[in-house]
Amino acid sequence: MTPEENSPKRRTFTELSQQFLVGIAFGGLLALIPLTYLSLSTLEMKPLYGEVMAALVLTCGILAVLLGKKFLQPLIAFLESLPLIG
C-alpha cells in the first residue's frame, strides 16, 4: 500500500453536484413507490405527505454527498440489475 491510497481524495464541486443529483433522483423514485399502489382518485394529498416525500428526496441527496460511492454503488448496482423495458 502506498500512502496515496490511504489519503482521502478531495472531490470536486462537479462530482459533489453529480452525486447529489443521483441521490435526489433515487429519492424521487423511492417517493413515487407508494403512489404506484394507490389510485390517484382515492389519494388525498395532505401537506404532510408532500413534506415527507420532499424530506426523503433531500435526505437521499445529502447522504449521496456525504457518503459518496459507499452510498451510490449499491444503488447503481441495483439499477443495473433491472431489466430494460422495451
DSSP file (Angstrom, degrees, kcal/mol; ACC not computed):
  #  RESIDUE AA STRUCTURE BP1 BP2  ACC     N-H-->O    O-->H-N    N-H-->O    O-->H-N    TCO  KAPPA ALPHA  PHI   PSI    X-CA   Y-CA   Z-CA
    1    1 A M              0   0    0      0, 0.0     0, 0.0     0, 0.0     0, 0.0   0.000 360.0 360.0 360.0 134.0    0.0    0.0    0.0
    2    2 A T    >>  -     0   0    0      1,-0.1     3,-1.1     0, 0.0     4,-0.8  -0.657 360.0-113.4 -97.1 158.4    1.2    3.4   -0.9
    3    3 A P  H 3> S+     0   0    0      0, 0.0     4,-1.3     0, 0.0     3,-0.4   0.795 113.7  64.7 -62.2 -26.5    0.5    6.5    1.2
    4    4 A E  H 34 S+     0   0    0      1,-0.2     0, 0.0     2,-0.2     0, 0.0   0.828  96.0  57.3 -66.3 -29.7   -1.6    7.9   -1.7
    5    5 A E  H <4 S+     0   0    0     -3,-1.1    -1,-0.2     1,-0.2     4,-0.1   0.820 109.1  44.8 -70.6 -29.5   -4.1    5.1   -1.3
    6    6 A N  H  < S+     0   0    0     -4,-0.8    -1,-0.2    -3,-0.4    -2,-0.2   0.705  93.6  90.9 -86.9 -21.5   -4.8    5.9    2.3
    7    7 A S  S  < S-     0   0    0     -4,-1.3     2,-0.2     1,-0.1     0, 0.0  -0.571  85.5-112.8 -78.4 136.5   -5.1    9.7    1.9
    8    8 A P        -     0   0    0      0, 0.0     2,-0.4     0, 0.0    -1,-0.1  -0.464  27.1-130.4 -70.1 136.3   -8.6   10.9    1.2
    9    9 A K        -     0   0    0     -2,-0.2     2,-0.3    -4,-0.1    -4,-0.0  -0.717  19.7-123.3 -87.2 132.3   -9.1   12.3   -2.3
   10   10 A R        -     0   0    0     -2,-0.4     2,-0.3     1,-0.0    -1,-0.0  -0.592  25.1-137.0 -75.7 131.5  -10.8   15.7   -2.4
   11   11 A R        -     0   0    0     -2,-0.3     2,-0.1     1,-0.1    -1,-0.0  -0.660  15.3-124.0 -90.5 145.7  -13.9   15.7   -4.5
   12   12 A T     >  -     0   0    0     -2,-0.3     4,-2.3     1,-0.1     5,-0.2  -0.360  24.7-108.2 -82.6 166.3  -14.6   18.5   -6.9
   13   13 A F  H  > S+     0   0    0      1,-0.2     4,-2.5     2,-0.2     5,-0.2   0.858 120.2  56.1 -61.7 -35.4  -17.8   20.5   -6.9
   14   14 A T  H  > S+     0   0    0      2,-0.2     4,-2.3     1,-0.2    -1,-0.2   0.923 108.0  46.7 -63.8 -44.5  -18.8   18.8  -10.1
   15   15 A E  H  > S+     0   0    0      2,-0.2     4,-2.5     1,-0.2    -2,-0.2   0.915 113.0  49.7 -64.0 -42.2  -18.5   15.3   -8.5
   16   16 A L  H  X S+     0   0    0     -4,-2.3     4,-2.3     1,-0.2    -2,-0.2   0.910 111.9  47.4 -62.8 -42.2  -20.4   16.5   -5.5
   17   17 A S  H  X S+     0   0    0     -4,-2.5     4,-2.3     2,-0.2    -1,-0.2   0.883 111.9  50.3 -68.9 -36.8  -23.2   18.0   -7.6
   18   18 A Q  H  X S+     0   0    0     -4,-2.3     4,-2.3     2,-0.2    -2,-0.2   0.917 111.5  48.2 -65.3 -42.3  -23.5   14.9   -9.7
   19   19 A Q  H  X S+     0   0    0     -4,-2.5     4,-2.3     1,-0.2    -2,-0.2   0.891 111.2  51.1 -64.9 -38.8  -23.7   12.7   -6.6
   20   20 A F  H  X S+     0   0    0     -4,-2.3     4,-2.4     2,-0.2    -2,-0.2   0.920 110.8  48.1 -63.2 -43.7  -26.3   15.0   -5.1
   21   21 A L  H  X S+     0   0    0     -4,-2.3     4,-2.3     2,-0.2    -2,-0.2   0.881 111.3  49.7 -66.8 -38.3  -28.4   14.8   -8.3
   22   22 A V  H  X S+     0   0    0     -4,-2.3     4,-2.3     2,-0.2    -1,-0.2   0.908 111.8  49.8 -65.4 -41.2  -28.1   11.0   -8.4
   23   23 A G  H  X S+     0   0    0     -4,-2.3     4,-2.5     2,-0.2    38,-0.3   0.895 111.1  48.7 -63.1 -40.7  -29.2   10.8   -4.8
   24   24 A I  H  X S+     0   0    0     -4,-2.4     4,-2.4     2,-0.2    -2,-0.2   0.895 109.8  52.0 -66.8 -39.7  -32.2   13.1   -5.5
   25   25 A A  H  X S+     0   0    0     -4,-2.3     4,-1.9     2,-0.2    -2,-0.2   0.925 112.0  45.9 -62.3 -43.8  -33.2   11.0   -8.5
   26   26 A F  H  X S+     0   0    0     -4,-2.3     4,-2.3     1,-0.2    -2,-0.2   0.911 111.9  51.5 -65.7 -41.2  -33.1    7.9   -6.4
   27   27 A G  H  X S+     0   0    0     -4,-2.5     4,-2.3    30,-0.3    -2,-0.2   0.873 107.6  53.6 -62.0 -37.1  -35.0    9.6   -3.6
   28   28 A G  H  X S+     0   0    0     -4,-2.4     4,-1.4     2,-0.2    -1,-0.2   0.898 108.1  49.5 -64.0 -40.3  -37.6   10.7   -6.1
   29   29 A L  H  X S+     0   0    0     -4,-1.9     4,-0.9     1,-0.2    -2,-0.2   0.911 111.2  49.6 -63.9 -41.5  -38.1    7.1   -7.2
   30   30 A L  H >< S+     0   0    0     -4,-2.3     3,-0.6     1,-0.2    -2,-0.2   0.887 109.1  52.2 -63.4 -38.3  -38.5    6.0   -3.6
   31   31 A A  H 3< S+     0   0    0     -4,-2.3     4,-0.3     1,-0.2    -1,-0.2   0.782 107.4  53.0 -69.6 -26.1  -41.0    8.7   -3.0
   32   32 A L  H >X S+     0   0    0     -4,-1.4     4,-0.9    -3,-0.2     3,-0.5   0.655  86.8  83.9 -83.6 -15.4  -43.1    7.6   -6.0
   33   33 A I  H XX S+     0   0    0     -4,-0.9     3,-1.2    -3,-0.6     4,-0.6   0.913  87.8  51.1 -57.4 -46.7  -43.3    3.9   -4.9
   34   34 A P  H >4 S+     0   0    0      0, 0.0     3,-0.8     0, 0.0     4,-0.5   0.835 103.7  60.6 -61.5 -28.5  -46.3    4.4   -2.6
   35   35 A L  H <4 S+     0   0    0     -3,-0.5     3,-0.5    -4,-0.3    -2,-0.2   0.760  94.5  62.7 -69.8 -23.0  -48.2    6.2   -5.4
   36   36 A T  H << S+     0   0    0     -3,-1.2    -1,-0.2    -4,-0.9    -3,-0.1   0.735 104.2  48.3 -73.2 -20.7  -48.0    3.0   -7.6
   37   37 A Y  S << S+     0   0    0     -3,-0.8     2,-0.4    -4,-0.6    -1,-0.2   0.538 106.9  65.7 -94.2  -8.3  -50.0    1.1   -5.0
   38   38 A L  S    S-     0   0    0     -3,-0.5     2,-0.3    -4,-0.5     5,-0.0  -0.876  81.5-120.7-117.0 146.5  -52.7    3.8   -4.7
   39   39 A S    >>  -     0   0    0     -2,-0.4     4,-0.9     1,-0.1     3,-0.7  -0.663  20.6-133.5 -79.7 138.3  -55.3    5.1   -7.1
   40   40 A L  T 34 S+     0   0    0     -2,-0.3    -1,-0.1     1,-0.2     3,-0.1   0.792 105.3  58.8 -65.0 -25.9  -54.9    8.8   -7.7
   41   41 A S  T 34 S+     0   0    0      1,-0.2    -1,-0.2     3,-0.1    -2,-0.0   0.813 110.5  41.6 -73.0 -27.9  -58.7    9.2   -7.3
   42   42 A T  T <4 S+     0   0    0     -3,-0.7     2,-0.6     2,-0.0    -1,-0.2   0.547  93.3 102.4 -93.2  -7.2  -58.6    7.8   -3.8
   43   43 A L     <  -     0   0    0     -4,-0.9     2,-0.8    -3,-0.1    -8,-0.0  -0.653  54.8-162.1 -83.2 121.5  -55.4    9.6   -2.8
   44   44 A E        -     0   0    0     -2,-0.6     2,-0.8     2,-0.0    -3,-0.1  -0.897  14.8-145.2 -99.0 109.9  -55.9   12.6   -0.6
   45   45 A M        -     0   0    0     -2,-0.8    -2,-0.0     4,-0.1     3,-0.0  -0.654  20.1-173.8 -79.3 114.5  -52.8   14.6   -0.8
   46   46 A K    >>  -     0   0    0     -2,-0.8     4,-1.4     1,-0.1     3,-0.8  -0.757  36.9-113.7-101.9 154.7  -52.2   16.2    2.6
   47   47 A P  H 3> S+     0   0    0      0, 0.0     4,-2.2     0, 0.0     5,-0.2   0.839 115.8  61.2 -57.3 -32.0  -49.4   18.7    3.1
   48   48 A L  H 3> S+     0   0    0      1,-0.2     4,-2.5     2,-0.2     5,-0.2   0.889 100.1  54.1 -63.4 -38.3  -47.7   16.2    5.4
   49   49 A Y  H <> S+     0   0    0     -3,-0.8     4,-2.4     1,-0.2    -1,-0.2   0.923 109.7  47.2 -61.4 -44.1  -47.3   13.6    2.6
   50   50 A G  H  X S+     0   0    0     -4,-1.4     4,-2.4     1,-0.2    -1,-0.2   0.888 112.2  49.9 -64.2 -39.2  -45.6   16.2    0.4
   51   51 A E  H  X S+     0   0    0     -4,-2.2     4,-2.4     2,-0.2    -2,-0.2   0.897 111.0  48.9 -67.2 -39.7  -43.3   17.2    3.2
   52   52 A V  H  X S+     0   0    0     -4,-2.5     4,-2.2     2,-0.2    -2,-0.2   0.914 112.5  48.2 -66.4 -42.0  -42.4   13.6    4.0
   53   53 A M  H  X S+     0   0    0     -4,-2.4     4,-2.3     2,-0.2    -2,-0.2   0.913 112.5  48.4 -63.9 -42.4  -41.7   12.9    0.3
   54   54 A A  H  X S+     0   0    0     -4,-2.4     4,-2.5     1,-0.2     5,-0.2   0.893 111.0  50.7 -65.4 -39.0  -39.6   16.1    0.0
   55   55 A A  H  X S+     0   0    0     -4,-2.4     4,-2.5     2,-0.2    -1,-0.2   0.897 109.9  50.6 -65.1 -39.3  -37.6   15.2    3.1
   56   56 A L  H  X S+     0   0    0     -4,-2.2     4,-2.1     2,-0.2    -2,-0.2   0.919 111.6  47.6 -63.2 -44.0  -37.0   11.7    1.7
   57   57 A V  H  X S+     0   0    0     -4,-2.3     4,-1.9     1,-0.2   -30,-0.3   0.933 114.8  44.8 -64.2 -46.7  -35.7   13.1   -1.5
   58   58 A L  H  X S+     0   0    0     -4,-2.5     4,-2.6     1,-0.2     5,-0.2   0.874 110.5  54.9 -67.3 -36.0  -33.4   15.6    0.1
   59   59 A T  H  X S+     0   0    0     -4,-2.5     4,-2.7    -5,-0.2     5,-0.2   0.914 107.8  49.3 -63.3 -41.9  -32.1   13.1    2.6
   60   60 A C  H  X S+     0   0    0     -4,-2.1     4,-2.0     2,-0.2    -1,-0.2   0.901 112.0  49.2 -63.3 -39.9  -31.1   10.8   -0.2
   61   61 A G  H  X S+     0   0    0     -4,-1.9     4,-1.6   -38,-0.3    -2,-0.2   0.913 112.9  46.2 -64.7 -42.9  -29.3   13.6   -1.9
   62   62 A I  H  X S+     0   0    0     -4,-2.6     4,-2.7     2,-0.2     5,-0.2   0.906 111.9  51.0 -67.9 -41.3  -27.5   14.7    1.2
   63   63 A L  H  X S+     0   0    0     -4,-2.7     4,-2.9     1,-0.2     5,-0.5   0.881 107.2  54.9 -62.3 -37.4  -26.5   11.1    2.0
   64   64 A A  H  X S+     0   0    0     -4,-2.0     4,-1.2    -5,-0.2    -1,-0.2   0.885 112.0  43.3 -63.4 -38.0  -25.1   10.7   -1.5
   65   65 A V  H  < S+     0   0    0     -4,-1.6    -2,-0.2     2,-0.2    -1,-0.2   0.924 118.4  43.3 -73.0 -44.1  -22.9   13.7   -1.0
   66   66 A L  H  < S+     0   0    0     -4,-2.7    -2,-0.2     1,-0.2    -3,-0.2   0.920 126.1  29.9 -69.7 -44.2  -21.8   12.8    2.5
   67   67 A L  H >< S-     0   0    0     -4,-2.9     3,-1.5     1,-0.2    -1,-0.2   0.649  87.6-176.3 -94.0 -16.4  -21.1    9.1    1.9
   68   68 A G  T >X  +     0   0    0     -4,-1.2     4,-1.9    -5,-0.5     3,-1.0  -0.316  66.8   2.4  62.1-130.0  -20.2    9.3   -1.8
   69   69 A K  H 3> S+     0   0    0      1,-0.3     4,-2.6     2,-0.2    -1,-0.3   0.758 124.5  67.2 -67.4 -25.6  -19.5    6.0   -3.5
   70   70 A K  H <4 S+     0   0    0     -3,-1.5    -1,-0.3     1,-0.2    -2,-0.2   0.859 111.5  34.9 -61.5 -33.7  -20.4    4.0   -0.4
   71   71 A F  H <> S+     0   0    0     -3,-1.0     4,-0.7    -7,-0.2    -2,-0.2   0.832 122.5  44.5 -86.1 -37.1  -24.0    5.1   -0.8
   72   72 A L  H  X S+     0   0    0     -4,-1.9     4,-2.8    -8,-0.2     5,-0.3   0.815  97.1  69.8 -84.4 -31.3  -24.2    5.2   -4.5
   73   73 A Q  H  X S+     0   0    0     -4,-2.6     4,-2.5     1,-0.2     5,-0.2   0.924 101.6  45.3 -56.7 -49.5  -22.5    1.9   -5.5
   74   74 A P  H  > S+     0   0    0      0, 0.0     4,-2.1     0, 0.0    -1,-0.2   0.882 114.4  50.6 -62.4 -34.6  -25.3   -0.3   -4.2
   75   75 A L  H  X S+     0   0    0     -4,-0.7     4,-2.4     2,-0.2    -2,-0.2   0.919 111.8  46.0 -67.8 -42.6  -27.9    1.9   -5.8
   76   76 A I  H  X S+     0   0    0     -4,-2.8     4,-2.3     2,-0.2    -1,-0.2   0.897 111.9  51.6 -66.9 -40.0  -26.2    1.8   -9.2
   77   77 A A  H  X S+     0   0    0     -4,-2.5     4,-1.3    -5,-0.3    -1,-0.2   0.896 110.7  49.4 -63.2 -39.3  -25.7   -1.9   -9.0
   78   78 A F  H  X S+     0   0    0     -4,-2.1     4,-0.7    -5,-0.2     3,-0.3   0.928 111.2  48.2 -64.4 -45.2  -29.4   -2.3   -8.2
   79   79 A L  H >< S+     0   0    0     -4,-2.4     3,-0.6     1,-0.2    -2,-0.2   0.862 110.2  52.2 -65.3 -35.0  -30.4   -0.1  -11.2
   80   80 A E  H 3< S+     0   0    0     -4,-2.3    -1,-0.2     1,-0.2    -2,-0.2   0.780 103.9  58.4 -70.8 -25.5  -28.1   -2.0  -13.5
   81   81 A S  H 3< S+     0   0    0     -4,-1.3    -1,-0.2    -3,-0.3    -2,-0.2   0.664  84.5  98.8 -78.2 -15.4  -29.7   -5.3  -12.4
   82   82 A L  S << S-     0   0    0     -4,-0.7     2,-0.1    -3,-0.6    -3,-0.0  -0.498  81.8-114.1 -72.5 139.0  -33.2   -4.2  -13.5
   83   83 A P        -     0   0    0      0, 0.0     2,-0.2     0, 0.0    -1,-0.1  -0.444  32.1-109.4 -72.1 147.5  -34.2   -5.5  -16.9
   84   84 A L        -     0   0    0     -2,-0.1     2,-0.5     1,-0.0     0, 0.0  -0.512  26.2-133.5 -74.6 142.3  -34.7   -2.9  -19.7
   85   85 A I              0   0    0     -2,-0.2    -1,-0.0     1,-0.2     0, 0.0  -0.833 360.0 360.0 -96.2 130.5  -38.2   -2.2  -20.8
   86   86 A G              0   0    0     -2,-0.5    -1,-0.2     0, 0.0    -2,-0.0   0.412 360.0 360.0 137.5 360.0  -38.7   -2.2  -24.5
